[in-house]
Amino acid sequence: MRMYDIIEKKRNGQALTTEEINYFIDGYTNGNIPDYQASALLMAIYFQDMTDDERAQITKAMVESGDQIDLSEIDGIKVDKHSTGGVGDTTTLILAPLVASLGVPVAKMSGRGLGHTGGTIDKLEAVPGFHVEITNDEFIELVNKNKVAVVGQSGNLTPADKKLYGLRDVTATVNSIPLIASSIMSKKIASGADAIVLDVKTGAGAFMKELNDAKALAKAMVTIGNKVGRNTMAVISDMSQPLGNAIGNALEINEAIDTLQGKGPKDLTELCLTLGSQMVVLAEKAETLEEARAKLQENLHNGKALNQFKTFLSSQGGDATVVDQPHLLPQASFKVDLPAKKGGTVAEIIADDIGTAAMMLGAGRATKESEIDLAVGLVLHKKIGDKVEAGESLLTIHSNSENVDEVKEKLYASITISEEIIDAPTLIYDTVTK
């Protein structure tokens, strides 16, 4: 078998066989296929696409290129949730204890953030003492005991994907549905869950800016998941503005606590109930989405979800007293309001730029080497569609630097106020199932 023939075949729009895909993934991962030939194949895939079977096979090959997490010793149907990212996306912090409070095992493998704000692990480390450095045996034991645990991603999970992503990044082949879908799904499948709920974002703060692209990605990932034996579905949700009100690590923990008490922002609560209902049904803890939602809402209001969060934090070394005393979380030295320059209705909050402003404060990483300031960030007081008076606070900046002029300038450029009446954006656009 020659790589030349595989490149030529895909260039001409033909489907690759399982053997040809495995040859490529194995050879490139092991260093036997040079970057220039791998780049040529990626570009051919970019232009010629892949069939559903090809997409499933390249995902499977990437999964098998490294470690695979065995969760078979955990009782019950393990359901994982993955979001394609955004600004203020606190859903994992809420969903993990909320869904676990209904007896669904949530064995979550998460990473650190690069960009706007921290990843799930960075956010959780805002809780004093919390750590994810646990062995696989401890991880499985905690999930069996408490129904929820979070561990850091394995260093050798899908090495083929890591290597291919680095190549895609410098060859203008990142924006390819089969390559994006197989990249995301390879990591989810290698993580060992039985069922997967995907939250595919669309809008200014999402990877997929256009709704049609988000739908195509969702369908691709759901098809891959089900073809390789994982019960998979997707929800397509809005990220034209930040989700919830808090952007920043400790601030998002605080917002998660509010939401688990039934007092969270309307959009964040609604998305968590939507995703959580799907997870509960896939775990066979409810027969219908309506039944699952009612059970989740009950546990938001009777304290069970909040108590599950406390147990989760303390079982991994965290100080669970922060749940009742959020002032024990890292606090910024300065709180600066951003007053509206004129009255009207908030017409636009550009999520990407709001995230960049939070990163300028230190809430995220500009590079892998950057250190995150867990205390800083932004708390929105107005969202799209809200009325605002001149001089009223649009948001509060939480900073450890007294001078935030540059951040304020960025924020003003990110928020548009209109004299017209503006409707709040749709939160849930669609669901995709097999």
C-alpha positions, 0 to 999 in steps of 0.5 A: 500500500502506498500513501501516494495512491491513497492521496490520489484516490481521495483527490479524485473523490473516491471513498477510502477503505478501512485498510487505507484509513488505518494505514494512514492513521497508523503511519502518520502517528508512528512517524512513517508518513511525512507531514507533506503527504499527510497535508495533501490527504487532509486537503483532499478530504477538505475538498472531497469530504468523506462518507459516513463510513469513512468518518466513522472509520477515521474516528475509530482509528484515532481512538485506537491510536492511544489509550482508551479508558475502560469504565466497565467497572462503573455500575450503570449507563455512563453518559458524557456531555461535550460542548463545542465551547463558548463564553461563560459555558458553565454547564458541566459544573452544573450538569455533573452533580445535577444529573448524578443526583438522579443516580446517573454515573457521570465519569467526566474527563476534562481539560484546561482552557486555552483562550477566553476563560479556563477549562472545567478543571481550571474553574474547579481549581478555584475551589480551595484544595480541589484536585483532579490528580487521581488514579484510574482506580480512585476515579472509578471508585468515586463514581461508583460511590458518589455517581460523579468525579472529574479527572484530567485528560490522559496524556496519551489519549488519541495521539493521532488526533493531537498530531493531525490537529497540529497539522490542520492548524497550519495547513488551512484544513481546520474548517472541515466537517469530517475532520472536526467531527472525527477529532471531537468524537475520537476523544469522547469515545476514547474516554469510555462513556456508553452514551454521549450528549453533544452541545453544539454551539452556533453564533458569534462566540462559537466555532461554527458561526452559521446555524447550517454549519452547526447542524452539519457538524451535529449530524456528522458527530451523532452519526459517527457516535452511533456507528461506533456503538455509542448512543449519541445525540446533539443539541444545537444552542446559541452562543451569539452572546455569553451563556449565563452572566459570569465569565471567569473561573471563581465567578462561574463557580459562584454562578453554578452554585446559584443555578444548583439552588434554582436561582441561576440565570434563565438561559443557563438553567434552561440549557442545563435542563435541556441537556440534562434531560437528554442525559437522564433519558439516555441513562434510562433513568426516565422514559421521557424527556418531560419526566427527566426534566421534572425530576431534575427541576425537583432536585434543583429545588429540594437541595439534592443537586446542591448536596451532590455538588458538595459531596463531589467537591469534598471527595476530591479534596475541595473545600465544600464550605464555599457552597454556603459561603461563596466569599471563600472563593478567590476574590478580585481586588477591584470591582468596576462597573461599566455604565451604559453611554446611552439608553435603549435596548441591548442589541448585541453582545459579541461573545468572542470579544467579551471573552477576549476582554475577560482574557485580558484581565487574566481569566484565560490563557493567551498561550499554554504557558500563561497563568490564570488568575482565578478571581478575575472576570466579568459579570453581565447585568444586561443581555440582548433584549434587555432595556437599559438606562443611560448610566446604568451598569451593563456589567461589573469588571472583577480585576486585580489591576486598578487600571482597566481602561483598555478592557473597558474600551474593548467591552464598549466596542463589544456591546451595541445599544439600539433605540429599537425593540430587540428580541432575545435570541433563540437559545435552543435551535434544534436537536439531532438524534439517530 
